[in-house]
Amino acid sequence: MNMSQELKSQWLPTAQARYARRTPSPLLDAIYSPTTNTCGAVMLLVKICFSAPYKRQNVTCWRRGCLNLEYLKIECIVADGHHCVAYGGMNLAVCIVCFMVPFLAFSFPVAAETGASPRTIPQLQAAIEKVLTETRTPGVGIAIVSSNQAEWVAGIGKADVAANQSVTTNTLFRLGSISKAFAAIAALQLQEGGKLKLSDTLKQWVPDVTFTNPWEAAYPLRLVHLLEQTSGFDDMHFREYARNDPTPVSLKDALADNVAWRVCRWPPGTRMSYCNAAPAVLAAVIEKASGERFEDYVEEHIFKPLHMDSAGYFYTPAVQKQLTRLYHPDGVTPYPYWHFWLRPSAAVNASATDMANYLRLYLQRGSLVATQVLQSASIERMETTETMPSAGLGRMYNYGFCNYPIPEGPFVFRGHNGAVMGGLAQMAYLPEQGRGYAVMLNSGRLDALSLLGGLLRRYMTNNLVAPALPTVVPVQPDQRQHYQGYYQFISPTGRWAYGFERLLSVKNLTFDETRLSTRTSGFLRELWVPMSARLFRHENETIAMVALLPDSDGETLIQCGFDTYKKVSALRVWSQLIGGGLISVVMLSSVVLAPVWIGRKLFSKSYKTRPVLLRAWAAATAVLLVAFNVLLVWVFRGVLTSRNIPDASLGTINPLTVSIMLTSLTFPLVAILCLWVAWRERNTPMKRHVYWQSVVVGLAGLAVAAYYAFWGLLGLRLWA
């Protein structure tokens, strides 16, 4: 499910798209960039420290680590800020690291390479077992199917480590954001039956569901926007993920509880940004149109016809007996069951046997054997996008109805990922080749899911004839001139993190006659070849990842993966970059010099007290600012290291979240005190460079505080 981009999500969504191994994200997606300046050099360091090698076209490369998480950008139901699903966007945690902690220089272990592509089921099983061992993942459920049959359905490893209980084909796993697709199927069934239209507005159906859309008159919020994640809604807040009441709450009560995230931040249908709760809003419409409780409708009209006999939304005694335990990254410590209150978005439990039948629904284009669940046209609609500005430009990487492309070289799988605390899942299929797979883990190890997904995709494409690559067309001179330049990210998953993302998710586009080159924040150059006048793809892929969008309201826009960028001036980019670099240097200077003057004070009798006090306030300003950002990095450490998504404790009042709030409030106060002391001691005899260095630190602290205040980061309460 995405954060992010389950965080970004994600992140993980941040998330992020041509790679064979991508993880969610609250959260949760590609780690971008580095450049030759202070900020960029740090980004290079982070990229090296937090990336893992991956195999692509027989070449070992460094992948952009990470949320948001699907492949890699797992949509995290526990937000990372990313879930998010923001392919091509900056991972939230990395943004924080790069911008705020430029002196972090530590590394973490990464997953080992999986070796040659397996060609037989025994080879595949051996490779899967190796990944489980190396990533400390207790168990996994696997289903590989073709249009006509289930080729391999298996349980590998342990469902309960303490009880030494093995995973079987009937062991239940948590699907996370894969659950969202059942809301899409239900809506399409009702549309086929003439009970609703996806072009209907949300207000037509559920006027009692509160939301804010300043553009409602010209750009009404429609049901299709909820499915294609183009509503513009902010993602759910951390406190909503932290709810864990075992007493089932009605969908109406759940939607009435918190409406803060239901605000359209731009006209619906103009940008894509992953919101974990959007399908739950659609589920309220499904209940009204069908006259049934959403879970009952899905049980009767989807699960039963597909013979998904053990699938369901509720934690019943029968489910408890079949359900795997979910584990922390150590593979030993279990999580408690998470009772997600917006069940349509992430609450389904299902077995490998259930998922084998579910996959065949897509491969048989809406039916299973002789049972028709959806019309073929409805399956095709799930796989396409109509509301994004790039939808009419051709074969572009876009989000359909809870269904998106997963490129594997020239092949394009379709599917979705999901994530909950201690559980990850992915389903993907090749519509034209008639093959698909599902993989479900009882661990939150993002690296394990990306490795297993890569293994399965390589296994499934080994003996297939690769599709022909689209013809490369020339780039017209007027296009090159109009679109060349700098672009800033404008479609964040979560509002609170945008203050970081807008500074670091900056792309520079340059052209020659046959190629487009992009650099993210000055580093990570990527080359794209044109497949039409406005669409660009990777050289060995068949789907476009970059779109030059038609101008809108005088703004020049592009789309990279799911993310939208706006053209900005080079002056803005470089002023932000230089300003951030100078502030970092000033703050670091105060911290680095602190041991020097402390030593002089302790061991030199002639050292005066007043310069020490002034320097102490300056150093305290820098230390508190660094502490705030280090704490944020710590919160997202699992995403940074591709190990796991953040857990729901971020939505509660605890020592970590309180410390984040307090440090965000105290560093500007100490900066003010530093400047007050400097004014009071302005005529005191002391070395002028000592005086002015402290003044500059205080002013830099206030500048950062003003920026943070504008973007809502001062007094940050993650539990609010």
Order of alpha helices (4+ residues) and beta strands (2+ residues): beta-alpha-beta-beta-alpha-beta-alpha-alpha-beta-beta-beta-beta-alpha-alpha-alpha-alpha-alpha-alpha-alpha-alpha-beta-beta-alpha-beta-alpha-beta-beta-alpha-beta-beta-beta-beta-alpha-alpha-beta-alpha-beta-beta-beta-beta-beta-beta-beta-alpha-alpha-alpha-alpha-alpha
